[in-house]
Amino acid sequence: MTQPVEDASDETDGRAGGPKPVASSVTERDPATPASAGSSGDALPAPPGQAVSRRAVPSGPPAPLVVLTVLVTLSFLMFLLIEPTPRWLLLFTAVVALLGADGTLRTLRRRHFEAAQTAPYLFLPALYVLATPIVIEHNVRGFLVAPAGVLAGVAFGAIVAAEVASVRMRSAEYANARLVATAAVYFVAFSMFSLTYIFELSLLPAAIACALIAAMLAVELLREGEVDPVETLVFSAVTGMVVAEVRWMLHYIPVDGYLAGLTLLLAFFFVTGMLQSHLTRQLSAVVAAEYAVIVALGLGVVVAARSAGIA
């Protein structure tokens, strides 16, 4: 007499030394349990309205950015506090900032920079490092020097963070990142233009320096238009030529120092603003009039300050 199939399977399980199966070997997963909860299907269901995440959410600034910010801040403090001031340290810090910003961008935005270059994102951090410690040295005295150096180093970290965030145009932080970068561009432009007067450069070297500074900073502003890189360089070169011509003209006008730097900044602001509006297809008579009014008000401030002997 033939045994039932169930008895044969029970006998086989007994010989194998394993427990008798009391349920099907295929465990049905609860519909409320997400598929990513595990392959065994024994995870608890997720609460309603909550998603189960198995990856830890990073918090705080990235490590490369923190390390770079600390190094630059320490270099700023050494430049400001050591007497006599080691001028070579500023160039060394600029090189560190340039290489560090490049490494930070490539580390945090690896996929984007596999096919793109980081050069347009590096002009602003490098020029900031060259300008800011000298401005602090000429304008801050006493116990405020050290806090000013620390604040300048933290601001450098914010600039690099803004450069990293502005790589992805559709990210949530893109608008704030561009705001920080644009404000830094105008600060650096004003500082560098003014330093050509503080250092008492002759006319030709000063005009060349202003042209190069304006062209490099214009790259930072105009890259937002998503145009061809060659076209961006052409527009940046035009900006540099215009600023150099204004610098040449100011040589024959009784204005110098920070007021002359402000005048050059107004010229830089007007040219880059018009070009950027053209690239983003927002240029109109109203926009041009708005830029003209802002520049006219700024020139009024310069004339009033010069007449009053404030600067």
GIURWO-V500347 format. One record per backbone hydrogen bond with DSSP energy under -0.5 kcal/mol. NH is the residue of the N-H (numbers start at 1). CO is the residue of the C=O. Records with the same first field share a line. If there is no record, write none. Layout:
NH = CO / CO
This chain:
8 = 4
9 = 5
10 = 6
11 = 7
12 = 8
13 = 9
14 = 10
15 = 11
16 = 12
17 = 13 / 14
18 = 13
27 = 25
28 = 26
33 = 30
37 = 34
38 = 35
46 = 32
50 = 47
53 = 51
58 = 56
66 = 62
67 = 63
68 = 64
69 = 65
70 = 66
71 = 67
72 = 68
73 = 69
74 = 70
75 = 71
76 = 72
77 = 73
78 = 74
79 = 75
80 = 76
81 = 77
82 = 78
87 = 85
89 = 86
90 = 86 / 87
91 = 87
92 = 88
93 = 89
94 = 90
95 = 91
96 = 92
97 = 93
98 = 94
99 = 95
100 = 96
101 = 97
102 = 98
103 = 99
104 = 100
105 = 101
106 = 102
107 = 103
108 = 104
109 = 105
110 = 107
113 = 109
114 = 111
115 = 112
116 = 112
121 = 118
122 = 119
123 = 119
126 = 122
127 = 123
128 = 124
129 = 125
130 = 126
131 = 127
132 = 128
133 = 129
135 = 131
136 = 132
137 = 133
138 = 134
139 = 135 / 136
140 = 136
144 = 141
145 = 142
147 = 143
148 = 144
149 = 145
150 = 146
151 = 147
152 = 148
153 = 149
154 = 150
155 = 151
156 = 152
157 = 153
158 = 154
159 = 155
160 = 156
161 = 157
162 = 158
163 = 159
164 = 160
165 = 161
166 = 162
167 = 164
168 = 165
169 = 167
171 = 168
174 = 171
177 = 173
178 = 174
179 = 175
180 = 176
181 = 177
182 = 178
183 = 179
184 = 180
185 = 181
186 = 182
187 = 183
188 = 184
189 = 185
190 = 186
191 = 187
192 = 188
193 = 189
194 = 190
195 = 191
196 = 192
197 = 194
198 = 194
199 = 195
200 = 197
201 = 196
206 = 202
207 = 203
208 = 204
209 = 205
210 = 206
211 = 207
212 = 208
213 = 209
214 = 210
215 = 211
216 = 212
217 = 213
218 = 214
219 = 215
220 = 216
221 = 217
222 = 218
223 = 219
224 = 221
225 = 222
226 = 223
232 = 228
233 = 229
234 = 230
235 = 231
236 = 232
237 = 233
238 = 234
239 = 235
240 = 236
241 = 237
242 = 238
243 = 239
244 = 240
245 = 241
246 = 242
247 = 243
248 = 244
249 = 245
250 = 246
251 = 247 / 248
252 = 249
253 = 250
255 = 253
259 = 256
260 = 256
261 = 257
262 = 258
263 = 259
264 = 260
265 = 261
266 = 262
267 = 263
268 = 264
269 = 265
270 = 266
271 = 267
272 = 268
273 = 269
274 = 270
275 = 271
276 = 272
277 = 273
278 = 274
279 = 275
280 = 276
281 = 278
282 = 277
283 = 277
288 = 284
289 = 285
290 = 286
291 = 287
292 = 288
293 = 289
294 = 290
295 = 291
296 = 292
297 = 293
298 = 294
299 = 295
300 = 296
301 = 297
302 = 298
303 = 299
304 = 300
305 = 301
306 = 302
307 = 303
308 = 304
309 = 305
310 = 305
311 = 305
